[in-house]
């Protein structure tokens, strides 16, 4: 068992009504034996763990084999497909960041996106990786990237010194994402941009597997989960104007959802090796589903861009 703390909605008041919607365990890494509950904030629809892992337990939930630390070791077909998707993000960053921009990848993990930005982006961008300490940051520093190690708190970066902050599948890992976004607003220059990608609880797979097995829960590492309207409200509360929103494919959540469901059914457990992110056929099939579905309704992957609003007059 790990120490726990109360969960809360970052959008609504603490006394807002909530409803249990799911329960599950760490299906992927088995870092702890606990069962965790997901509740929905009724006024805004945000989902969050309650109770959640306490702050002092968070580091233990990210073992050395944590997949985002090792994207560079994926099988070649999967890595090629992932890099193709990620290069699309470089084009989005180019629309948000002018020549010479200072860009912070907050929660950079193993640095896969930073490497793509260096390889395919503007050569005069100043790229910074920010994450909790670990060998993954040591490798990035050895490659010449500027790295920040430690929690997201005021004073880690100079105020009004950054043009773009990227939170790529990161904001859902924070118990207090409202506080994180206030720090982001503080370090951004006037008119600066935040680029967020995060799970969307209104996706098809999120609905089909909602009670327990949805990969987007990523028990117990995803602490707060949004849909486009609740995320927009959070941005507005923390000093941003949402300026663009779109759905993106999310094959990982489909693959993980089937894996988790099969893992608890005796007659299907032999199929779990098929539902791995290192299986190119499973990832390709899941990608095809989302590419079709995104023309009909939201997928379970959401991109939102926010622009820092001017400070109110004193």
C-alpha positions as CSV (number, residue, x, y, z in Angstrom):
1,X,0.0,0.0,0.0
2,X,1.2,3.5,-0.7
3,X,0.3,6.7,1.2
4,X,-2.8,8.5,-0.2
5,X,-4.1,12.1,-0.3
6,X,-7.5,13.5,-1.2
7,X,-8.1,14.2,-4.9
8,X,-9.7,17.4,-6.1
9,X,-11.2,19.0,-9.2
10,X,-8.9,21.8,-10.4
11,X,-11.8,23.6,-12.1
12,X,-14.6,23.6,-9.5
13,X,-14.9,24.4,-5.8
14,X,-13.8,21.7,-3.3
15,X,-17.4,21.0,-2.3
16,X,-18.6,20.4,-5.9
17,X,-20.6,17.1,-6.1
18,X,-18.8,14.1,-7.4
19,X,-19.8,10.6,-8.6
20,X,-17.7,7.4,-8.8
21,X,-17.2,6.2,-12.3
22,X,-14.3,3.7,-12.3
23,X,-11.8,1.7,-10.3
24,X,-8.6,0.0,-11.3
25,X,-5.0,-0.9,-10.5
26,X,-1.6,-0.5,-12.0
27,X,-2.2,-2.8,-15.0
28,X,1.1,-1.9,-16.7
29,X,3.9,-1.8,-14.2
30,X,2.5,-3.2,-10.9
31,X,4.2,-0.6,-8.9
32,X,1.7,-1.0,-6.0
33,X,-1.1,-3.4,-5.2
34,X,-3.7,-0.7,-4.4
35,X,-7.0,-0.3,-6.2
36,X,-7.8,3.3,-7.1
37,X,-11.1,5.1,-7.7
38,X,-11.9,7.6,-10.4
39,X,-14.7,10.2,-9.7
40,X,-16.4,12.7,-12.0
41,X,-16.9,16.3,-10.9
42,X,-20.6,16.8,-11.8
43,X,-20.5,20.5,-12.6
44,X,-17.7,20.3,-15.1
45,X,-17.2,16.6,-16.0
46,X,-13.5,16.5,-15.0
47,X,-12.4,13.0,-13.8
48,X,-9.8,12.6,-11.0
49,X,-8.4,10.0,-8.7
50,X,-9.9,10.3,-5.2
51,X,-8.0,9.4,-3.1
52,X,-4.8,9.8,-5.1
53,X,-1.2,8.8,-4.4
54,X,0.3,11.3,-2.0
55,X,3.0,13.6,-3.2
56,X,5.8,11.6,-1.5
57,X,4.7,8.4,-3.3
58,X,4.6,9.8,-6.9
59,X,8.3,9.1,-7.8
60,X,7.8,5.4,-6.9
61,X,5.1,5.1,-9.6
62,X,7.6,5.7,-12.4
63,X,10.0,2.7,-12.5
64,X,13.2,2.7,-14.6
65,X,11.3,0.6,-17.3
66,X,8.6,3.3,-17.7
67,X,7.9,3.3,-21.4
68,X,8.2,7.0,-22.1
69,X,11.8,6.9,-20.9
70,X,12.6,4.4,-23.7
71,X,10.8,5.5,-26.8
72,X,14.1,5.3,-28.6
73,X,14.2,1.5,-28.1
74,X,10.8,0.8,-29.6
75,X,10.8,-1.7,-32.6
76,X,11.6,0.1,-35.8
77,X,8.1,0.0,-37.4
78,X,6.5,1.4,-34.2
79,X,9.2,4.0,-33.7
80,X,8.9,5.1,-37.3
81,X,5.1,5.5,-37.0
82,X,5.5,7.3,-33.7
83,X,8.1,9.7,-35.1
84,X,5.9,10.4,-38.1
85,X,3.1,11.5,-35.7
86,X,5.6,13.5,-33.6
87,X,6.9,15.3,-36.6
88,X,3.4,16.6,-37.1
89,X,3.8,18.2,-33.7
90,X,6.9,20.0,-34.9
91,X,4.7,21.7,-37.6
92,X,2.3,22.8,-34.8
93,X,5.2,24.1,-32.8
94,X,6.4,26.0,-35.8
95,X,3.1,27.8,-36.0
96,X,3.3,28.7,-32.3
97,X,7.0,29.7,-32.0
98,X,8.9,32.3,-34.0
99,X,12.5,32.1,-35.0
100,X,14.8,32.4,-31.9
101,X,12.0,31.3,-29.5
102,X,12.7,29.8,-26.2
103,X,10.7,26.6,-25.9
104,X,10.3,24.5,-22.7
105,X,9.1,20.9,-22.9
106,X,7.6,20.5,-19.4
107,X,7.6,16.8,-18.4
108,X,9.9,16.0,-21.3
109,X,10.5,12.4,-20.2
110,X,13.2,10.8,-22.3
111,X,13.3,13.7,-24.7
112,X,11.9,12.2,-27.8
113,X,10.0,15.4,-28.7
114,X,13.0,17.6,-28.0
115,X,15.2,15.6,-30.3
116,X,12.6,15.9,-33.1
117,X,12.4,19.6,-32.5
118,X,16.1,19.9,-32.8
119,X,16.2,17.7,-35.9
120,X,13.2,19.1,-37.8
121,X,12.5,22.5,-36.2
122,X,14.1,25.9,-36.5
123,X,17.9,25.8,-35.9
124,X,17.8,28.9,-33.7
125,X,15.2,27.7,-31.2
126,X,16.4,27.5,-27.6
127,X,15.2,24.1,-26.3
128,X,14.8,23.3,-22.6
129,X,13.7,20.0,-21.0
130,X,12.1,20.1,-17.6
131,X,11.3,17.0,-15.6
132,X,11.9,15.2,-12.3
133,X,15.5,14.1,-11.8
134,X,16.6,10.8,-13.4
135,X,19.0,9.2,-15.8
136,X,16.8,10.3,-18.7
137,X,17.7,13.9,-18.0
138,X,21.3,13.0,-17.6
139,X,21.2,11.6,-21.2
140,X,19.6,14.8,-22.5
141,X,22.1,17.0,-20.8
142,X,24.9,14.9,-22.3
143,X,23.3,15.6,-25.7
144,X,23.6,19.3,-25.2
145,X,20.1,20.1,-24.1
146,X,19.4,22.6,-21.3
147,X,17.6,20.7,-18.6
148,X,15.8,21.7,-15.4
149,X,15.4,19.0,-12.7
150,X,12.8,19.3,-10.1
151,X,9.1,20.2,-9.3
152,X,7.1,22.8,-11.2
153,X,7.2,25.8,-8.9
154,X,7.8,29.5,-9.1
155,X,11.5,30.6,-9.4
156,X,12.7,27.6,-11.4
157,X,12.7,29.8,-14.5
158,X,12.8,33.6,-14.8
159,X,9.4,35.3,-15.1
160,X,8.4,36.3,-18.7
161,X,11.4,34.5,-20.2
162,X,9.8,31.8,-22.4
163,X,7.9,31.9,-25.7
164,X,6.2,28.5,-25.7
165,X,5.6,25.8,-23.0
166,X,4.7,22.3,-24.2
167,X,2.8,19.9,-22.0
168,X,2.8,16.8,-24.1
169,X,0.7,14.1,-22.3
170,X,1.8,15.6,-19.0
171,X,-0.8,17.8,-17.4
172,X,-2.8,14.7,-16.4
173,X,0.1,13.6,-14.2
174,X,-0.3,16.5,-11.9
175,X,-2.6,16.5,-8.9
176,X,-2.8,20.3,-9.0
177,X,-2.7,21.2,-12.7
178,X,-4.2,24.6,-12.0
179,X,-1.1,25.5,-10.0
180,X,1.1,24.2,-12.8
181,X,-0.6,26.4,-15.4
182,X,-0.2,29.4,-13.1
183,X,3.5,28.8,-13.0
184,X,3.5,28.3,-16.8
185,X,1.7,31.7,-17.2
186,X,4.2,33.3,-15.0
187,X,7.3,32.1,-17.0
188,X,5.7,32.9,-20.4
189,X,6.2,36.2,-22.1
190,X,3.2,38.5,-22.7
191,X,1.2,36.8,-25.5
192,X,3.2,33.5,-25.0
193,X,1.7,30.2,-25.8
194,X,1.0,26.9,-24.0
195,X,0.5,23.8,-26.1
196,X,-1.2,20.9,-24.3
197,X,-1.9,17.3,-25.4
198,X,-3.8,15.2,-22.9
199,X,-6.3,12.3,-22.8
200,X,-9.9,13.2,-23.6
201,X,-12.5,11.4,-21.5
202,X,-15.1,11.7,-24.3
203,X,-13.2,9.5,-26.8
204,X,-14.8,6.3,-28.0
205,X,-12.5,3.9,-26.2
206,X,-12.9,6.0,-23.0
207,X,-16.6,5.4,-23.2
208,X,-16.3,1.7,-24.1
209,X,-13.9,0.9,-21.3
210,X,-14.9,3.6,-18.8
211,X,-15.7,1.3,-15.8
212,X,-12.2,-0.1,-15.3
213,X,-9.9,-0.9,-18.3
214,X,-9.5,2.3,-20.3
215,X,-5.8,2.9,-21.0
216,X,-6.2,6.6,-20.5
217,X,-6.6,6.1,-16.7
218,X,-3.0,4.8,-16.6
219,X,-3.6,3.9,-13.0
220,X,-2.3,5.4,-10.8
221,X,-0.2,7.9,-12.7
222,X,-3.0,9.9,-14.4
223,X,-4.4,12.0,-11.6
224,X,-6.7,14.4,-13.4
225,X,-8.4,13.9,-16.8
226,X,-10.3,16.4,-18.9
227,X,-12.5,16.9,-21.9
228,X,-12.2,19.9,-24.2
229,X,-14.7,22.0,-22.3
230,X,-13.3,21.4,-18.8
231,X,-9.7,22.0,-20.1
232,X,-10.8,25.2,-21.7
233,X,-12.3,26.3,-18.4
234,X,-9.1,25.5,-16.6
235,X,-7.1,27.5,-19.1
236,X,-9.4,30.5,-18.6
237,X,-9.1,30.2,-14.8
238,X,-5.3,30.3,-15.0
239,X,-4.7,33.3,-17.3
240,X,-5.1,31.9,-20.8
241,X,-7.4,32.2,-23.8
242,X,-8.0,28.9,-25.6
243,X,-7.4,29.6,-29.3
244,X,-7.4,26.2,-31.0
245,X,-8.6,22.6,-30.2
246,X,-8.5,19.4,-32.1
247,X,-8.7,15.6,-31.7
248,X,-5.8,13.4,-32.4
249,X,-5.3,9.6,-32.8
250,X,-4.5,7.7,-29.6
251,X,-3.6,4.1,-30.5
252,X,-1.9,3.6,-27.2
253,X,-5.1,3.8,-25.2
254,X,-6.9,1.3,-27.4
255,X,-4.1,-1.2,-27.2
256,X,-3.8,-0.7,-23.4
257,X,-7.5,-1.0,-22.9
258,X,-7.7,-4.4,-24.6
259,X,-4.6,-5.5,-22.7
260,X,-6.1,-4.6,-19.3
261,X,-9.4,-6.2,-20.1
262,X,-7.8,-9.4,-21.3
263,X,-5.5,-9.5,-18.2
264,X,-8.4,-10.1,-15.8
265,X,-10.2,-12.8,-17.9
266,X,-8.8,-16.3,-17.5
267,X,-9.8,-17.3,-21.0
268,X,-8.1,-14.3,-22.6
269,X,-4.9,-13.8,-20.6
270,X,-3.0,-15.7,-23.3
271,X,-3.8,-12.8,-25.6
272,X,-2.2,-10.1,-23.5
273,X,1.2,-10.3,-25.3
274,X,-0.6,-9.2,-28.5
275,X,-1.8,-6.0,-26.9
276,X,1.5,-4.3,-26.4
277,X,2.8,-0.9,-27.6
278,X,5.7,-2.8,-29.2
279,X,3.4,-4.8,-31.4
280,X,3.2,-2.8,-34.7
281,X,0.1,-4.6,-35.9
282,X,-1.9,-3.7,-32.8
283,X,-0.7,-0.1,-33.0
284,X,-1.5,0.2,-36.7
285,X,-5.0,-1.3,-36.2
286,X,-5.7,1.1,-33.3
287,X,-4.4,4.1,-35.3
288,X,-6.8,3.2,-38.2
289,X,-9.8,3.2,-35.9
290,X,-9.0,6.6,-34.5
291,X,-8.2,8.1,-37.9
292,X,-11.7,7.1,-39.0
293,X,-13.4,8.0,-35.8
294,X,-11.9,11.5,-35.5
295,X,-14.0,12.6,-38.5
296,X,-17.2,11.7,-36.6
297,X,-16.6,12.5,-32.9
298,X,-13.8,13.2,-30.4
299,X,-11.0,10.7,-30.0
300,X,-9.4,10.1,-26.6
301,X,-6.5,12.4,-27.4
302,X,-6.9,16.2,-27.2
303,X,-4.7,19.0,-28.3
304,X,-5.5,22.5,-27.0
305,X,-3.5,25.7,-27.6
306,X,-3.8,28.7,-25.2
307,X,-2.4,32.2,-25.4
308,X,-1.4,34.1,-22.2
309,X,-3.8,36.9,-21.5
310,X,-2.5,40.4,-20.5
311,X,-2.3,41.0,-16.8
312,X,-5.3,42.9,-15.5
313,X,-4.6,46.5,-14.6
314,X,-3.7,47.2,-11.0
